Amino acid sequence: MVYVSPISLWEVSNKCRKGKLQLKFPPREWFDRMLQRHQLRILPLTNEVMFRAGELHEYHKDPVDRMIIASALIGGFVVVTADRNFPLYGVQTIR
């Protein structure tokens, strides 16, 4: 099973709004298509994820990335990212 953090939806929407990312479809439609096409699931942002993210050391200055890191730590997930700070938290990554 492959999961997507809702934080990623927010980041894509934000980048499109700022003109930093161009998609063939509006972000909502693009994500719906990707979720269906690749059989992805949205990972919930639970209270535990929020508390864990708030407790993490600030090796990574981006709070939304710390939410993704907390989700990975709690769920034991591997994260697809090129960000070099994620492993500082003990998160396994794929680049």
JONORFEN-V61599 format. One record per residue. N is the residue number from 1. RES is the residue in three letters. PHI is phi as a letter, one per 20 degrees, with the letter a starting at -180 (999 if undefined). NEAR is the number of other C-alpha atoms within 10 Angstrom. D_CENTER is the distance of its C-alpha to the mean C-alpha in whole Angstrom. Layout:
N & RES & PHI & NEAR & D_CENTER
N & RES & PHI & NEAR & D_CENTER
This chain:
1 & MET & 999 & 5 & 15
2 & VAL & d & 12 & 12
3 & TYR & d & 15 & 9
4 & VAL & c & 15 & 6
5 & SER & f & 16 & 4
6 & PRO & f & 15 & 6
7 & ILE & f & 17 & 5
8 & SER & f & 15 & 4
9 & LEU & f & 15 & 8
10 & TRP & f & 13 & 9
11 & GLU & f & 12 & 8
12 & VAL & f & 19 & 10
13 & SER & f & 17 & 13
14 & ASN & f & 14 & 13
15 & LYS & f & 13 & 14
16 & CYS & f & 15 & 16
17 & ARG & f & 12 & 18
18 & LYS & e & 10 & 19
19 & GLY & n & 9 & 20
20 & LYS & e & 9 & 18
21 & LEU & b & 12 & 16
22 & GLN & d & 13 & 19
23 & LEU & c & 10 & 18
24 & LYS & f & 7 & 21
25 & PHE & c & 10 & 20
26 & PRO & g & 11 & 19
27 & PRO & g & 20 & 15
28 & ARG & f & 12 & 16
29 & GLU & f & 12 & 18
30 & TRP & g & 14 & 16
31 & PHE & f & 17 & 13
32 & ASP & g & 11 & 16
33 & ARG & f & 13 & 18
34 & MET & f & 12 & 15
35 & LEU & f & 16 & 14
36 & GLN & f & 10 & 18
37 & ARG & f & 9 & 19
38 & HIS & d & 9 & 16
39 & GLN & l & 11 & 16
40 & LEU & e & 15 & 13
41 & ARG & c & 14 & 12
42 & ILE & e & 14 & 10
43 & LEU & e & 16 & 9
44 & PRO & f & 13 & 11
45 & LEU & e & 15 & 10
46 & THR & e & 10 & 14
47 & ASN & g & 9 & 16
48 & GLU & f & 12 & 16
49 & VAL & f & 21 & 12
50 & MET & f & 16 & 13
51 & PHE & f & 12 & 16
52 & ARG & f & 17 & 15
53 & ALA & f & 21 & 13
54 & GLY & f & 14 & 16
55 & GLU & e & 11 & 18
56 & LEU & f & 15 & 16
57 & HIS & f & 11 & 18
58 & GLU & e & 13 & 17
59 & TYR & f & 11 & 17
60 & HIS & d & 17 & 14
61 & LYS & f & 10 & 15
62 & ASP & e & 9 & 12
63 & PRO & f & 13 & 11
64 & VAL & f & 16 & 8
65 & ASP & f & 17 & 7
66 & ARG & f & 25 & 9
67 & MET & f & 22 & 8
68 & ILE & f & 23 & 5
69 & ILE & f & 27 & 8
70 & ALA & f & 25 & 10
71 & SER & g & 24 & 9
72 & ALA & f & 22 & 9
73 & LEU & f & 19 & 13
74 & ILE & f & 11 & 14
75 & GLY & e & 11 & 13
76 & GLY & m & 11 & 14
77 & PHE & e & 17 & 11
78 & VAL & e & 15 & 11
79 & VAL & d & 21 & 8
80 & VAL & e & 11 & 9
81 & THR & a & 12 & 9
82 & ALA & e & 10 & 12
83 & ASP & f & 13 & 12
84 & ARG & f & 10 & 15
85 & ASN & e & 17 & 14
86 & PHE & g & 21 & 12
87 & PRO & f & 12 & 15
88 & LEU & f & 11 & 17
89 & TYR & e & 17 & 15
90 & GLY & n & 11 & 16
91 & VAL & e & 17 & 13
92 & GLN & f & 17 & 14
93 & THR & c & 16 & 12
94 & ILE & c & 9 & 13
95 & ARG & e & 8 & 14
